[in-house]
Structures are given as structure tokens and as C-alpha cells.
Amino acid sequence: MASAQGDSAETWRERARAFATDVLLPKVDDIERTDRLPEGLRAALGAAGFFRLGLPEKYGGLPGDTRGIAAVIEELARASATIGTMVSVHLSVCAQPVARWGTDDQKATFLRPLAEGREVGAFALTEPGAGSDAARLACRYRRDRDGYVLDGSKMFITNAAVAGVILTFATSDPSKGREGITAFLVPRGTQGFAIAQRLEKLGLRGSETNEVVFNGAWLPESSRLGKEGEGLSIALE
């Protein structure tokens, strides 16, 4: 465990290097062969503290800076690019945005399970027709009762099939460009939300990469991250 002030980046590097050598490397051949992660590996990553690093201690995180996080991802990826990608997506584009823009209730509901390693996070921005030009989203949201309804799909979503929450971006009107995009925290099991096709890849074997589909998925207003229209700014930061 980290000290109250936080362990150094080099300490985290050594910890991740030992985990990569002792735990990951013996499993790499099986991961490549089966295209699946072994049972218990995600729990082991959580127990090692890698899902907590740099997140608020109040919500179960551990002290850490960008150098420490980069060192961990580098060492894990040295053994398995799949695991490096899983941890990177979880920390940098799911948990960190919740830590920065989330309300206290959102942090208690979503961030704590992510930080404690009980859940893995995912990030859903890319669509079949909107990748590098993220402002051209087609996934739509509209106001409904005391919340929002989402319709559309996302593509190439890392961790989708194992995620407890997916940070998702949708637009109220594509003609508004970036000003129409809002971020939502979509928990697993949301009615009208489904994990669709698992994508076959040449690399990153074992990484759960899927299409996700929203078909009238209703979310309470408390699921919105940040203000309406701030979604692309959140995604880019």
C-alpha cells in the first residue's frame, strides 16, 4: 500500500514490474490463445492497487501522480498490452473524469467501486461514423421526465463487456457540433442499454472490445457528468 504522502513513481514502477513478471507473463500465452483473461486476473490487478492510483483517497484511491500512473501502465504493457490498455482506460478516461467533474453522490456511487477495484470503467465516444472527428456524434439524447433517453451506438469500446460503468457521450442535436455533446455515466444493467458484438482484433488479445447499443435507454438526471454541452470538453481533457 502507498504511504500517506504517496509512493514515488519508481516505487510504483518496481511494484508493477514485479506484478508483470510474476503474474502476467506466465498467463500471456493463454491470453493470446483463448482471447480471454484468466479468472481472477482483474481482481489481482485491483488488489495490487493499480485501479486506485491517483484517485481521491476519500473514495478509496491512493496517492499518485501522472509519472506513477505512466510507470505502472508502461510496466504492465511490457508484459501484456491488453492489461496496460485496460488499466489506462479505467484510470485515465473513466475514473479520472468522475473524480474531476463528478458530484459527491456520483463519486460515492461510481468512483468508489472503480477505485477499490470492484468495478472496471470504460469510455464510449467513438462511433461507426465518428472517430477522430468526435464532434460528429450521431448517438442522441433527449430530455424525458426527470432524466434523459439515449439512442444510438458506440464502436470499439474497450472494457465494455466487463465494465461496471461506461462514460458515454451523446448529442442533443448533431447540428450543434461540440456544443450539443453531453457526458453520461451509464451503469451496467441500464434498461435499453446492451453490449452488442464482440470485435475480433489482430492484437490486444483478451481485451474486451465491443459495440454498445442504446435503444431508449433512460438515465436519471444524476447520471449526467458535468453540465449539458460540456461533454466534448470532458472527453478531450
Beta strands, then each sheet from edge to edge (+ up, - down):
strand 1: 120-124
strand 2: 140-144
strand 3: 147-158
strand 4: 163-171
strand 5: 181-187
strand 6: 193-198
strand 7: 209-220
strand 8: 224-225
sheet 1: 1+ 4+ 5- 8+
sheet 2: 2+ 3- 7+ 6-
end
